Amino acid sequence: MITEIIFAVGFIILAPFIGALIGGMDRKVTARMQGRVGPPVLQPLYDVFKLFEKEKAVVRNEVNFYIFSYLIFVVFTGALFFSGSDILLVIFALTLAHAFLILGAYATTSPYSHIGAERELLQLMAVEPMLILAAAGFYMATGSFAVKDIALWPEPLFMTIPLLFVGIVFVLTIKLRKSPFDLATSHHAHQELVKGLTTEFAGPTLGMVEIAHLYETVFFLGLVWLFFASMPWVGLLVVIVVYFLEILIDNTTTRVRWQVMLRSAWLVALVAGAINLGVLALL
Amino acid sequence: MSYITKSPWIIHYDGSSCNGCDIEVLACLTPLYDLERFGIVNTGNPKHADVFLVTGGINAQSEAVVKNTYEQMPDPKVVVAVGICACTGGVFRECYNIIGGVDKVIPVDVYVPGCAARPESIIDGVVRALGILEEKRAKMAEKGGK
């Protein structure tokens, strides 16, 4: 019990800083890929601190409530995950968090924000089947839904559920808001929908969204790591390689339409999930 | 030193210019000048922006847009008039449709003259604007009792 609390508290305290470092490295590597110098590695932290220095300008007061709930539930998701709790609960908590984000975007009156919210719903729909199938895969491989038991499984789960790993890496692009699947909102200065989902969030409200994104990044990289949990250092290496691939894909692809995103994500989930779970069930 | 000077986000708007200055603003974001070194990001969204770059003189049609954009930006904020048209109206100042420089419509903090303003002078103008931004933030924090 004590170790679980330590892990959860450790995640809550350290994750924003780790997430910011990852984000900073991301921007640096992106800049180098484009032949630029790029911002300092701590830039995501500066951005967040700055946003809290700005005026509290909000369209409606509910927005702050929804966005705060989004942040709380993302933190809750990660804390559950890193304390070794039930992976299904983790996935549902994450979905609930995003439901709050979408409600926040809908509570504003801007059409850009509304389209962003609709696209966020589509992203959620695209990702959810893969996450549930991955949870099912973890259960079939280890006989437990608890992240703790999955992490302590003696051999790397990548060996038994490799296709599910591929599927998770695929939907990771959607979850990390990377091109070609950055439909709802983007970290780049693409201006097709102003800023999509986050158009109407200013100052501290946007700051909360940014912090939640830092937590989420750490959580999802933790999920990738879980496939190699029995070999922690190999897992870390895989996480680094996967994140580098995400940056590469981000910089070399253009945004797709939502139909393509939904179809491809469901196709990957269906093929990877059906084959992998089918083989597991037969063995 | 506060964080606002480390992460100023920019929005740019073309009042009614020939687009020369606007292109030079975008040139600042290219690999050669790389404004992102200073944490500067080009947002298309006034609600996320700290620095408002306006190019070109203001005419009857762009007046409302400039005012609206300025009002949507959360405090503290600064306005940089880029190019001689944005400063005074430039060669267009006698035109029947031109109201004048940006300062006829919204308060301007930094004037960057030039036709077109060179990227180096635009960057210089933005960096000067950061000093003013910091002053405004300190004043705001004082008022808010922080």
Chai-1 contact restraints between the chains, C-beta under 6 A:
chainA,res_idxA,chainB,res_idxB,connection_type,confidence,min_distance_angstrom,max_distance_angstrom,comment,restraint_id
A,G35,B,P31,contact,1.0,0.0,6.0,A-B,restraint_1
A,R36,B,P31,contact,1.0,0.0,6.0,A-B,restraint_2
A,R36,B,D34,contact,1.0,0.0,6.0,A-B,restraint_3
A,V37,B,D34,contact,1.0,0.0,6.0,A-B,restraint_4
A,V37,B,R37,contact,1.0,0.0,6.0,A-B,restraint_5
A,P39,B,E36,contact,1.0,0.0,6.0,A-B,restraint_6
A,P39,B,G39,contact,1.0,0.0,6.0,A-B,restraint_7
A,Q43,B,G39,contact,1.0,0.0,6.0,A-B,restraint_8
A,Y46,B,Y3,contact,1.0,0.0,6.0,A-B,restraint_9
A,Y46,B,K6,contact,1.0,0.0,6.0,A-B,restraint_10
A,Y46,B,S7,contact,1.0,0.0,6.0,A-B,restraint_11
A,Y46,B,G39,contact,1.0,0.0,6.0,A-B,restraint_12
A,D47,B,S7,contact,1.0,0.0,6.0,A-B,restraint_13
A,F49,B,Y3,contact,1.0,0.0,6.0,A-B,restraint_14
A,K50,B,Y3,contact,1.0,0.0,6.0,A-B,restraint_15
A,K50,B,I4,contact,1.0,0.0,6.0,A-B,restraint_16
A,K50,B,S7,contact,1.0,0.0,6.0,A-B,restraint_17
A,E53,B,I4,contact,1.0,0.0,6.0,A-B,restraint_18
A,E53,B,R137,contact,1.0,0.0,6.0,A-B,restraint_19
A,K54,B,P74,contact,1.0,0.0,6.0,A-B,restraint_20
A,E55,B,P74,contact,1.0,0.0,6.0,A-B,restraint_21
A,E55,B,D75,contact,1.0,0.0,6.0,A-B,restraint_22
A,A57,B,P74,contact,1.0,0.0,6.0,A-B,restraint_23
A,A189,B,N42,contact,1.0,0.0,6.0,A-B,restraint_24
A,Q191,B,G44,contact,1.0,0.0,6.0,A-B,restraint_25
A,V194,B,G44,contact,1.0,0.0,6.0,A-B,restraint_26
A,V194,B,N45,contact,1.0,0.0,6.0,A-B,restraint_27
A,K195,B,N45,contact,1.0,0.0,6.0,A-B,restraint_28
A,T199,B,N45,contact,1.0,0.0,6.0,A-B,restraint_29
A,A202,B,K47,contact,1.0,0.0,6.0,A-B,restraint_30
A,A202,B,P74,contact,1.0,0.0,6.0,A-B,restraint_31
A,G203,B,P74,contact,1.0,0.0,6.0,A-B,restraint_32
